[in-house]
Amino acid sequence: MIKHIFKIIWNQRSGNGWIILELFLVFILLWYIVDFFTVLGVTATTPNGFEIKDTYLVKLSVRQPDNPKHFNYGEASEEPGKNFFRIIDRIRQHPNVEEVGYGKWSYPYCSSSMFNSYTHDSTSLQCQVFEVSPEYFTIFKIKPENGDSSEDLSKAISNFVSEPVSNKSKQAIISQTVNEKLFFGKPTTKKVLNLKNDSSQVNILAVTTNIKPYEYTRPEAFILFPINYAELLTQNDQDIWSYYEIFFRTKSSLPANSFAEKFKQEMKIPLNIGNFFLADIQPLGEVRKEYLKNKGITSSLQYRVGFSVFFLINIFLAVIGTFWFRIEQRQSEIGLRMAVGSSRRNILKIMFQESLLLFFIAAIPAILICFNMQKLEFISADQMDLTFGRFIINTCVTSGLLIAVILLGNWYPSYRASRISPADALHYE
C-alpha cells in the first residue's frame, strides 16, 4: 500500500511539490510559535517559590520638614526607627493580622532591587539581595530546599537581626539557584561565600526552594540577609520611608479590596506615629499587576500571544484549505476507484495515508532545520534552557497539531466525495 501511495504522489508531483513546500514552511513557522507557548506554559506553571494570597503591603508617608506637624528629632536620634517598630507592633495587634514583617526592597514584585556579586572558589555569581525580618518567610510561605516548613527559615535568621553593624562576617539564606551555580547542588552546611572585591564573608544558614522574580521567567539567584535592627535605628525618617517596607498576612481569606479599605479606615489614626502616617494598604495581587504592567510584561505577552494566535489560525485555515481543494480536484479519481470496487472506507484510508505521507516527507527536512535553529540559538534561551527535551516537546506538539489539521482537512471532503455515486463522480473529469 505504501508503495502504491508513493506512486500516486510521484505521478502527481507537480501539485504535490507545492504542498510539500507549503508543509515544510508551515512546520518551521508553527514549531517556532509552539516553542513560545511551550516556554510560556512551563515558566507560568513552575512555582514562584512564594505565595502572595492574603498578603498586603503597607504604604507609609512621611511629613516633610516644612510641615507644621513635623517632628525634628535630630541627626543621632533613634526615635524614627522606634516609631517604625511601633507601627509594626500596632499592625500585629490587629485581630485579622496573622503575621507582620518588614524588609528592605524585598517584598515580591518590588520595583526596586539591590544586586551584589558573590564568589565561591573561582566562581562568581550576581545575586539579588534581600534584607528581611524573620517573619518574611512565614508571611510569603518560602520553604527550605529540604522540604521543611517556613518557620525553620525564620528561626534560622532570628538570632542575627541584632548583629553589630560593623560585623564583617554575615549570615544569609540563599536560594536553590545560588546553591546550584556556586556549590553545584551539594550540601551547604558551614559553607562560606565572599563578597566580590571585598573581605566580607557570608555564612550560609539554609537554602530555599527556587525563587522567581515573577511567574513568566526562570528562577534567579537570591540571597536573603537578616535585616539589621541596629542599623535601622540609625536611619532618619526619610531613609526609613525610602528603603524599608512593611507587609503582613491575614489570618483567613478575606475579600482583598474591602479588607484593605476597612483596615485603612481602622488604622489611620493608630498608625499616625511621629512623622509617619498611613498612606495606603495594597494587596500583593494588585502590586503584582502593577509590576507586570510597568515592566511591560503584560503588554508584551498580550501582543505576542495575539500575534501567535493570529498566525495559528491562518496556518490552520491554509492547511485545511489546501487539502480540501486537493480532494475536490480528484473527484473523478475517487469515482473511478469506487467503480472498480473500492469501498468508502478504503477511499478515506487512501486519502488519509497519502496526506500523512506528504506531511512526513515535508517534516523530515523541516525537523532538521528546527534542530539547527535551536543549536544556533535562533530561539531565546533567556527563560528556558535550550535542551533536547525542549526540542522534542516542540517537535511532537507541532507534528501533532499539523497531523490533526491535515486529517481534519481531509476527512469531510473525502467523506463527501465517497458518498456520491461513481457515475456522478466520473462526470467531474
Secondary structure by P-SEA (a helix, b strand, c coil): caaaaaaaaaaaaaaaaaaaaaaaaaaaaaaaaaaaaaaaaaaaacccccccccbbbbbbbbbccccccccccccccaaaaaaaaaaaaaaaacccccccccccccccccccbbbbbbbcccbbbbbbbbbbcccccccccccccccccaaaaaaacccccccccccccccccccaaaaaacccccccccbbbbcccccbbbbbccccccccccccccbbbbbbccccaaaaaaccaaaaaacbbbbbccccccaaaaaaaaaaaaaccccccccccccccccaaaaaaaaaaaaaaaaaaaaaaaaaaaaaaaaaaaaaaaaaaaaaaaaaaaaaaaaacccaaaaaaaaaaaaaaaaaaaaaaaaaaaaaaaaacccccccccccaaaaaaaaaaaaaaaaaaaaaaccaaaaaaaaccaaaaaacc
